[in-house]
Amino acid sequence: MTRRIGWLLLALFVLGAIFAPWLAPVGPSDVTNVVMTRFLPPLSYDDYGIFHLFGTDRLGRDVWSRLLYGARVSLVVAALATAVSLAAGIAVGAVAASFKGAVRTGLLGLTDFFLALPRVVMLLLLAALWQPSATLVVLTLGFTGWMPIARLTYAEAMGQLSRQYAEGARALGAGRGRLFARHVLPNVAPPLLAAATLGLGNAITLEAGLSFLGLGVQPPAASWGSLIASGRETVVNAPWVGLVPGVALVIVVIAATMVASGFERRSTEVG
């Protein structure tokens, strides 16, 4: 039940991002008259007859529209970053589990080294060294989040490789690549999916943090982090500007955690 609720919430946000041009009353940066439309409260109409579900910001831009278009940026960046982390982590973990000696020792040592580095500090350093952009955020989040996936893949793969079906596959002539792709990976998929789903929520939060500090996705593109940052100066007279994207961010992270808990229960049942 929990996993279904999580999937439903995630699906609603994904559909909202996909159909943003049809669901948003105006464009995310459209401004008709700043003086007449700025800081309109939620559930109000402006003088042009446009309904603002979540009100407007200091420039008269519709918060609902910016939320939908911001979801496009935040969810895509987080999904791509999670995919990069998942691919890199599975590759490193699979090679470490398949080979012995110096290869395994070197890969696990490299993984532990990067695990020991504070991820937030690495993110801020990398974002400050290069010109902030969506591509940089994806690569930075992706290549600073593969280490837990690699460790999990290695641990789960080692457990599967010691089972009788793996020994039987080796006896029939299956190579390392075929053994892992055809036999081991399907059996370790549930815990990897759980880790990836948790990583998705973490990536959304980190992307929002970078954008909040001005080191993430740059204007005119709007992400939830930049939307929250735009509302920090109006928290008293117009709290909805920053509150709405903040609540959306929390809901998505909770939904991702609920989906991940479902995958974890499934992996426990399978194990």
C-alpha positions as CSV (number, residue, x, y, z in Angstrom):
1,M,0.0,0.0,0.0
2,T,2.8,2.4,0.9
3,R,4.6,1.7,-2.3
4,R,1.4,2.3,-4.3
5,I,0.9,5.7,-2.7
6,G,4.5,6.6,-3.4
7,W,4.2,5.6,-7.1
8,L,0.9,7.6,-7.3
9,L,2.5,10.7,-5.9
10,L,5.5,10.4,-8.2
11,A,3.3,9.8,-11.2
12,L,1.2,12.9,-10.5
13,F,4.3,15.1,-10.4
14,V,5.7,13.5,-13.5
15,L,2.4,13.9,-15.4
16,G,2.2,17.5,-14.2
17,A,5.7,18.2,-15.6
18,I,4.9,16.5,-18.9
19,F,1.6,18.3,-19.4
20,A,2.8,21.6,-18.0
21,P,2.0,23.6,-21.2
22,W,-1.7,22.5,-20.9
23,L,-2.0,22.7,-17.1
24,A,-0.3,26.1,-16.6
25,P,-2.5,29.1,-17.2
26,V,0.5,31.2,-18.4
27,G,4.1,30.6,-19.1
28,P,6.6,30.4,-16.2
29,S,8.1,33.8,-17.0
30,D,5.1,35.6,-18.4
31,V,4.5,39.0,-16.8
32,T,1.5,41.1,-17.8
33,N,1.6,44.0,-15.3
34,V,4.0,43.8,-12.4
35,V,2.2,46.5,-10.3
36,M,-1.3,44.9,-10.7
37,T,-0.4,41.2,-10.5
38,R,2.5,41.0,-8.0
39,F,2.0,39.1,-4.8
40,L,-1.5,38.0,-5.5
41,P,-2.7,35.4,-2.8
42,P,-3.6,31.9,-3.8
43,L,-7.0,31.2,-5.3
44,S,-7.3,34.6,-6.7
45,Y,-8.0,36.2,-10.2
46,D,-6.0,39.1,-11.6
47,D,-7.4,42.0,-13.4
48,Y,-7.0,40.1,-16.7
49,G,-9.2,37.2,-15.6
50,I,-6.3,34.7,-15.1
51,F,-6.8,32.4,-12.1
52,H,-3.8,31.9,-9.9
53,L,-4.1,28.7,-8.0
54,F,-1.0,29.3,-5.8
55,G,-0.8,33.1,-6.2
56,T,2.0,35.1,-7.9
57,D,5.5,36.2,-7.0
58,R,7.1,39.6,-6.8
59,L,7.2,40.0,-10.5
60,G,3.6,38.9,-11.0
61,R,4.6,35.4,-12.3
62,D,2.2,32.6,-11.6
63,V,3.6,30.3,-8.9
64,W,1.6,27.2,-10.2
65,S,3.0,27.6,-13.7
66,R,6.5,28.0,-12.3
67,L,6.0,25.0,-10.1
68,L,5.1,22.8,-13.0
69,Y,7.9,24.0,-15.3
70,G,10.3,23.8,-12.4
71,A,9.3,20.2,-11.9
72,R,10.5,19.5,-15.4
73,V,14.0,20.7,-14.6
74,S,14.3,19.2,-11.1
75,L,12.9,15.8,-12.0
76,V,14.9,15.4,-15.2
77,V,18.1,16.5,-13.6
78,A,17.6,14.2,-10.6
79,A,16.6,11.3,-12.8
80,L,19.6,11.7,-15.1
81,A,22.0,12.1,-12.2
82,T,20.5,8.9,-10.5
83,A,21.0,7.0,-13.8
84,V,24.6,8.1,-14.0
85,S,25.2,7.0,-10.4
86,L,23.4,3.7,-11.0
87,A,25.3,2.9,-14.1
88,A,28.7,3.8,-12.7
89,G,28.0,2.0,-9.4
90,I,26.8,-1.2,-11.0
91,A,29.8,-1.2,-13.3
92,V,32.3,-0.7,-10.5
93,G,30.6,-3.2,-8.2
94,A,30.2,-5.9,-10.9
95,V,33.9,-5.7,-11.9
96,A,35.0,-5.8,-8.3
97,A,32.9,-8.9,-7.6
98,S,33.9,-10.6,-10.8
99,F,37.7,-10.1,-10.5
100,K,40.0,-10.9,-7.7
101,G,43.4,-9.6,-6.6
102,A,44.6,-6.1,-7.5
103,V,41.5,-5.2,-9.5
104,R,39.1,-5.8,-6.6
105,T,41.4,-4.2,-4.1
106,G,41.9,-1.1,-6.2
107,L,38.2,-0.6,-7.0
108,L,37.0,-1.1,-3.5
109,G,39.8,1.1,-2.2
110,L,38.8,3.8,-4.7
111,T,35.2,3.5,-3.6
112,D,36.0,3.8,0.1
113,F,38.2,6.8,-0.6
114,F,35.4,8.7,-2.3
115,L,32.9,7.6,0.3
116,A,35.1,9.2,2.9
117,L,34.9,12.6,1.2
118,P,32.0,14.8,2.2
119,R,29.6,14.9,-0.7
120,V,28.2,18.3,-0.1
121,V,31.7,19.8,0.0
122,M,32.6,18.1,-3.3
123,L,29.4,19.4,-4.8
124,L,30.0,22.9,-3.8
125,L,33.6,22.8,-4.9
126,L,32.8,21.3,-8.4
127,A,29.9,23.7,-8.9
128,A,32.1,26.7,-7.9
129,L,35.0,25.7,-10.2
130,W,32.9,25.5,-13.4
131,Q,30.1,27.6,-14.9
132,P,26.9,26.3,-13.4
133,S,24.5,24.5,-15.8
134,A,22.1,21.7,-15.9
135,T,24.7,19.4,-17.5
136,L,27.2,20.2,-14.8
137,V,24.7,19.5,-12.0
138,V,23.8,16.1,-13.6
139,L,27.4,15.0,-13.9
140,T,28.3,16.4,-10.5
141,L,25.5,14.7,-8.7
142,G,26.0,11.5,-10.7
143,F,29.7,11.1,-10.2
144,T,29.5,11.9,-6.5
145,G,26.7,9.4,-5.8
146,W,27.9,6.1,-7.3
147,M,29.9,4.8,-4.3
148,P,27.0,3.4,-2.2
149,I,25.6,1.7,-5.3
150,A,29.0,0.2,-6.0
151,R,29.3,-1.1,-2.5
152,L,25.8,-2.5,-2.5
153,T,26.3,-4.1,-5.9
154,Y,29.5,-5.8,-4.8
155,A,28.0,-7.1,-1.5
156,E,24.9,-8.5,-3.2
157,A,26.8,-9.9,-6.1
158,M,29.3,-11.7,-3.9
159,G,26.3,-13.3,-2.1
160,Q,24.8,-14.5,-5.4
161,L,28.1,-15.7,-6.9
162,S,28.5,-18.1,-3.9
163,R,25.1,-19.8,-4.7
164,Q,24.8,-23.1,-6.5
165,Y,23.1,-21.7,-9.6
166,A,26.2,-19.4,-10.2
167,E,28.5,-22.4,-9.8
168,G,26.4,-24.4,-12.2
169,A,26.5,-21.5,-14.8
170,R,30.2,-21.4,-14.5
171,A,30.4,-25.2,-15.0
172,L,28.4,-24.8,-18.2
173,G,30.9,-22.3,-19.5
174,A,29.3,-19.0,-18.7
175,G,31.7,-16.1,-18.8
176,R,31.9,-13.3,-16.2
177,G,29.9,-10.9,-18.2
178,R,27.2,-13.4,-19.2
179,L,27.0,-14.7,-15.6
180,F,26.5,-11.3,-14.1
181,A,24.1,-10.0,-16.8
182,R,21.9,-13.0,-17.1
183,H,21.9,-14.5,-13.6
184,V,23.3,-12.2,-10.9
185,L,21.9,-8.8,-11.9
186,P,18.2,-9.9,-12.0
187,N,18.6,-11.3,-8.5
188,V,20.2,-8.1,-7.1
189,A,17.8,-5.8,-8.9
190,P,15.4,-5.1,-5.9
191,P,17.9,-3.7,-3.5
192,L,19.5,-1.7,-6.3
193,L,16.2,-0.2,-7.3
194,A,15.6,0.7,-3.6
195,A,18.9,2.4,-3.5
196,A,18.3,4.2,-6.8
197,T,14.9,5.4,-5.7
198,L,16.4,6.8,-2.4
199,G,19.1,8.3,-4.6
200,L,16.5,10.0,-6.7
201,G,15.0,11.8,-3.7
202,N,18.5,12.7,-2.5
203,A,19.4,14.1,-5.9
204,I,16.3,16.3,-6.0
205,T,17.2,17.7,-2.6
206,L,20.8,18.3,-3.5
207,E,19.9,19.9,-6.8
208,A,17.5,22.2,-5.0
209,G,20.2,23.1,-2.5
210,L,22.7,24.0,-5.3
211,S,20.0,26.0,-7.2
212,F,19.1,27.7,-3.9
213,L,22.7,28.9,-3.6
214,G,22.9,29.9,-7.2
215,L,25.2,27.1,-8.2
216,G,22.7,24.9,-9.9
217,V,20.4,25.3,-12.9
218,Q,20.6,28.9,-14.1
219,P,17.9,31.3,-15.2
220,P,15.7,31.6,-17.3
221,A,15.2,27.9,-16.4
222,A,13.4,27.5,-13.1
223,S,14.0,24.6,-10.7
224,W,12.4,24.1,-7.3
225,G,15.5,25.2,-5.6
226,S,15.6,28.6,-7.4
227,L,11.8,29.0,-6.7
228,I,12.4,28.4,-3.0
229,A,15.3,30.9,-3.1
230,S,13.1,33.5,-4.8
231,G,10.6,33.3,-1.9
232,R,13.1,33.6,1.0
233,E,12.8,37.4,1.0
234,T,9.0,37.4,1.0
235,V,8.4,34.8,3.7
236,V,6.5,37.2,5.8
237,N,4.3,39.1,3.3
238,A,4.0,36.4,0.6
239,P,4.9,33.0,2.2
240,W,3.3,31.0,-0.6
241,V,6.1,31.9,-3.1
242,G,8.7,29.8,-1.3
243,L,6.3,27.5,0.6
244,V,4.6,25.9,-2.5
245,P,7.8,24.6,-4.1
246,G,9.2,23.6,-0.7
247,V,6.1,21.5,0.1
248,A,6.3,19.9,-3.4
249,L,10.0,19.0,-2.8
250,V,9.1,17.4,0.5
251,I,6.3,15.4,-1.0
252,V,8.4,14.0,-3.8
253,V,11.2,13.0,-1.4
254,I,8.7,11.3,0.8
255,A,7.1,9.5,-2.2
256,A,10.6,8.3,-3.3
257,T,11.2,7.0,0.2
258,M,7.9,5.1,0.2
259,V,8.7,3.5,-3.1
260,A,12.2,2.5,-1.9
261,S,10.7,0.9,1.2
262,G,8.5,-1.2,-1.0
263,F,11.5,-2.4,-3.0
264,E,13.4,-3.1,0.2
265,R,10.5,-5.3,1.5
266,R,10.4,-7.1,-1.8
267,S,14.2,-7.8,-1.7
268,T,13.8,-9.2,1.8
269,E,11.0,-11.5,0.8
270,V,13.0,-12.7,-2.2
271,G,16.1,-13.2,-0.1
